[in-house]
Amino acid sequence: MTVLLDESVPVRLAKALAALGCDASPFPKDWKGLKNGELLRRLRERGIGCLISCDKNLRYQQTIGTSGISLVVLPSQRFGDLAPFVPVIVEAASRARPGVVLIVNLDATISNG
């Protein structure tokens, strides 16, 4: 599944995820500032099935369950904090299914949101 990093996620994370076989792309520069609903629409149009975000409120602000997009929520926005979690993030992306929210926790577990 192709995943997109939200604009708040460090760009370096895309390369770290790709090194472990995850098809991850950084946030497109021309999408910066999009409202969340428009972002989800564009993801569907482009065939991107999963958004990796640091926005813990996105799952409450949008109807992820009917969006056709999966959401993986990260515990931090700093690359240094996220680097040890790269294998867990790859696992979460591989488990992601349309309409499902997965949360990467600080104890390196994945929970359903």
C-alpha distance (Angstrom), angle and dihedral (degrees) to the residues before:
residue distance angle dihedral
M1 . . .
T2 3.78 . .
V3 3.79 113.8 .
L4 3.77 130.0 -164.2
L5 3.78 124.7 -152.9
D6 3.80 112.6 -131.8
E7 3.79 116.8 -121.9
S8 3.82 92.2 -100.3
V9 3.83 92.5 57.1
P10 3.83 116.6 93.5
V11 3.81 111.2 -101.9
R12 3.83 90.8 -135.1
L13 3.79 88.8 67.4
A14 3.83 90.8 71.3
K15 3.81 91.4 62.7
A16 3.82 92.5 45.2
L17 3.83 90.9 51.2
A18 3.81 92.1 45.9
A19 3.82 89.6 53.7
L20 3.81 87.0 63.6
G21 3.79 94.1 47.4
C22 3.79 100.6 -94.0
D23 3.82 114.9 139.3
A24 3.82 95.1 -132.8
S25 3.79 128.8 161.5
P26 3.79 129.4 -169.0
F27 3.79 119.1 -117.6
P28 3.83 111.9 -78.5
K29 3.80 111.1 -110.0
D30 3.80 92.1 -136.2
W31 3.84 90.3 58.1
K32 3.81 95.0 58.7
G33 3.78 112.9 129.1
L34 3.83 96.2 20.2
K35 3.78 116.3 150.6
N36 3.81 112.2 -112.5
G37 3.82 95.1 -110.1
E38 3.80 91.5 53.0
L39 3.80 90.1 46.2
L40 3.81 92.1 55.0
R41 3.81 90.4 47.7
R42 3.80 91.4 53.0
L43 3.79 91.5 47.6
R44 3.82 90.0 55.1
E45 3.81 91.8 46.4
R46 3.82 91.3 52.0
G47 3.79 94.1 46.1
I48 3.79 93.6 -115.1
G49 3.78 107.6 150.3
C50 3.79 103.6 -171.3
L51 3.80 136.6 42.5
I52 3.80 118.6 -159.7
S53 3.78 109.3 -155.4
C54 3.78 143.1 166.3
D55 3.82 89.9 -149.7
K56 3.79 103.5 111.3
N57 3.82 91.0 -174.7
L58 3.81 98.2 54.1
R59 3.79 91.9 88.8
Y60 3.81 89.4 57.6
Q61 3.81 96.0 42.2
Q62 3.82 96.3 50.1
T63 3.79 133.1 40.4
I64 3.80 96.9 -113.9
G65 3.82 91.9 168.8
T66 3.81 91.6 68.2
S67 3.80 98.6 28.8
G68 3.80 97.1 89.8
I69 3.81 87.4 -129.8
S70 3.79 128.3 103.0
L71 3.78 121.0 -138.0
V72 3.80 127.7 -148.4
V73 3.82 112.7 -167.4
L74 3.80 117.8 -154.7
P75 3.81 126.1 -148.9
S76 3.82 96.3 -130.2
Q77 3.80 144.4 16.8
R78 3.81 96.1 -138.7
F79 3.79 118.6 96.0
G80 3.81 91.4 -144.6
D81 3.79 89.9 57.5
L82 3.82 92.8 44.7
A83 3.82 99.0 45.8
P84 3.84 94.6 83.6
F85 3.81 88.9 50.3
V86 3.82 96.7 55.5
P87 3.83 94.5 105.4
V88 3.82 90.2 47.6
I89 3.81 91.2 48.6
V90 3.82 89.9 51.0
E91 3.80 89.3 50.4
A92 3.81 91.1 49.8
A93 3.81 91.2 49.6
S94 3.81 90.3 50.3
R95 3.83 90.6 50.9
A96 3.80 93.6 46.4
R97 3.80 117.4 118.1
P98 3.82 129.7 -179.1
G99 3.78 111.3 -75.7
V100 3.81 94.7 12.5
V101 3.80 125.3 121.7
L102 3.81 117.1 -153.6
I103 3.78 122.7 -172.6
V104 3.80 123.2 -153.6
N105 3.80 104.8 -145.9
L106 3.79 128.8 -152.2
D107 3.82 89.9 -110.2
A108 3.85 88.6 61.5
T109 3.80 93.7 -106.9
I110 3.78 127.0 126.8
S111 3.77 120.0 -132.5
N112 3.78 134.0 -178.1
G113 3.77 114.7 -106.0
